[in-house]
Amino acid sequence: MVKFFSSAQLSKRRKYQIKTTIHEGAFAVSGENTLQQKDVNTIKNIIEIEIKALNSWVLDNGGIIGHVKGFLSANNHSVMISSTGDEVYCHTNESAGSVNEDVQVSLVLIVFNVSQLGLEEQLIAIFDRFEDY
């Protein structure tokens, strides 16, 4: 079991609904958040960049990407994002809509041979990145 030493980290785990399970020997870390008045395409671009950075972090720490998946949902848009450690693939369904709308972001990281806490911190950092934009 992972112990948390920071109340800020606990608060972010709750805010982003971070949950961790073990899936076929890998840590499966998931989270979600609704971003207010954001552009779904900008969020998609941020996630692509962050998943590439995550892939590098996993390799640098001796881990193996099982699968990274993301789903973005807004009134008139949905985006599926996927990576198994090499490329990041996106499939977008969209119709006419406003540029700034509420965007539901769901992410799942399935990774072998890395620390649970480290992987959770990576997911929290991705969600924090949206707050900066």
C-alpha positions as CSV (number, residue, x, y, z in Angstrom):
1,M,0.0,0.0,0.0
2,V,1.3,3.5,-0.9
3,K,1.4,6.1,1.8
4,F,0.9,9.7,1.0
5,F,2.9,12.4,2.8
6,S,1.3,15.5,1.3
7,S,-2.2,16.7,1.9
8,A,-2.0,18.5,-1.5
9,Q,-1.4,15.2,-3.2
10,L,-4.3,13.6,-1.4
11,S,-6.5,16.5,-2.4
12,K,-5.5,16.2,-6.1
13,R,-6.1,12.4,-6.0
14,R,-9.7,13.2,-4.9
15,K,-10.2,16.1,-7.4
16,Y,-9.0,14.0,-10.3
17,Q,-10.7,10.8,-9.0
18,I,-7.4,8.8,-9.2
19,K,-7.9,5.1,-8.8
20,T,-5.2,2.4,-9.0
21,T,-5.7,-1.3,-9.6
22,I,-3.5,-4.1,-10.7
23,H,-4.3,-5.4,-14.2
24,E,-2.4,-8.5,-15.4
25,G,0.6,-7.6,-13.3
26,A,0.7,-3.9,-14.3
27,F,-0.5,-0.9,-12.4
28,A,-3.6,0.5,-14.0
29,V,-4.0,4.1,-12.9
30,S,-7.1,6.0,-14.0
31,G,-8.5,9.5,-13.4
32,E,-11.0,11.9,-14.8
33,N,-11.9,15.6,-14.6
34,T,-14.3,18.0,-16.2
35,L,-12.5,21.1,-17.6
36,Q,-14.7,24.2,-17.7
37,Q,-14.9,26.3,-20.9
38,K,-12.0,24.7,-22.8
39,D,-11.2,23.9,-26.4
40,V,-11.4,20.1,-27.0
41,N,-8.7,20.3,-29.7
42,T,-6.3,22.1,-27.5
43,I,-6.9,19.5,-24.8
44,K,-6.3,16.8,-27.3
45,N,-3.0,18.4,-28.3
46,I,-1.9,18.7,-24.7
47,I,-2.7,15.0,-24.1
48,E,-0.7,13.9,-27.1
49,I,2.4,15.8,-25.9
50,E,1.9,14.6,-22.3
51,I,1.5,10.9,-23.4
52,K,4.8,11.2,-25.4
53,A,6.5,12.6,-22.3
54,L,4.9,9.8,-20.2
55,N,6.2,7.2,-22.7
56,S,9.8,8.6,-22.2
57,W,9.4,8.7,-18.4
58,V,8.3,5.0,-18.4
59,L,11.3,4.0,-20.6
60,D,13.7,6.1,-18.5
61,N,12.5,4.3,-15.4
62,G,12.8,0.8,-16.8
63,G,9.1,0.3,-17.3
64,I,7.0,-1.0,-20.1
65,I,3.8,0.7,-21.5
66,G,0.9,-1.8,-21.6
67,H,-1.5,0.8,-22.9
68,V,-2.4,4.4,-22.4
69,K,-5.9,5.5,-23.3
70,G,-7.8,8.7,-23.1
71,F,-11.3,9.8,-23.9
72,L,-12.4,13.4,-24.3
73,S,-16.1,14.3,-24.5
74,A,-17.8,17.6,-25.0
75,N,-21.2,18.6,-26.4
76,N,-20.3,18.2,-30.1
77,H,-16.9,16.4,-29.9
78,S,-15.4,13.2,-28.8
79,V,-11.8,12.1,-29.1
80,M,-10.2,8.6,-28.4
81,I,-6.5,8.7,-27.7
82,S,-4.3,5.6,-27.5
83,S,-0.7,4.6,-27.2
84,T,1.2,1.4,-26.6
85,G,4.6,3.2,-26.1
86,D,5.5,4.3,-29.7
87,E,3.1,6.6,-31.5
88,V,0.1,8.3,-30.1
89,Y,-3.1,7.7,-32.1
90,C,-6.2,10.0,-32.1
91,H,-9.6,9.4,-33.5
92,T,-11.9,12.4,-33.5
93,N,-15.6,12.6,-34.0
94,E,-16.9,16.2,-34.1
95,S,-19.7,18.3,-35.4
96,A,-20.2,22.0,-35.3
97,G,-20.1,23.5,-31.9
98,S,-18.6,26.1,-29.7
99,V,-14.8,26.3,-29.2
100,N,-15.1,26.8,-25.5
101,E,-17.2,24.2,-23.7
102,D,-17.0,21.8,-20.8
103,V,-14.7,18.9,-21.6
104,Q,-14.8,15.6,-19.7
105,V,-11.3,14.1,-19.7
106,S,-10.8,10.4,-18.8
107,L,-7.3,8.8,-18.8
108,V,-6.0,5.3,-18.0
109,L,-2.4,4.4,-17.8
110,I,-1.5,0.6,-17.8
111,V,2.2,0.3,-17.1
112,F,4.5,-2.5,-16.0
113,N,7.6,-2.3,-13.8
114,V,7.3,1.3,-12.4
115,S,6.3,2.5,-8.9
116,Q,2.6,3.0,-8.2
117,L,3.3,6.4,-6.6
118,G,5.4,7.5,-9.5
119,L,2.8,6.5,-12.1
120,E,0.0,8.3,-10.0
121,E,2.2,11.4,-9.9
122,Q,2.6,11.3,-13.7
123,L,-1.2,11.2,-14.1
124,I,-1.7,14.0,-11.6
125,A,0.9,16.1,-13.5
126,I,-1.1,15.6,-16.8
127,F,-4.3,16.8,-15.2
128,D,-2.4,19.7,-13.6
129,R,-1.2,20.7,-17.0
130,F,-4.8,21.4,-18.1
131,E,-5.2,23.8,-15.2
132,D,-2.2,25.8,-16.5
133,Y,-3.8,26.3,-19.9
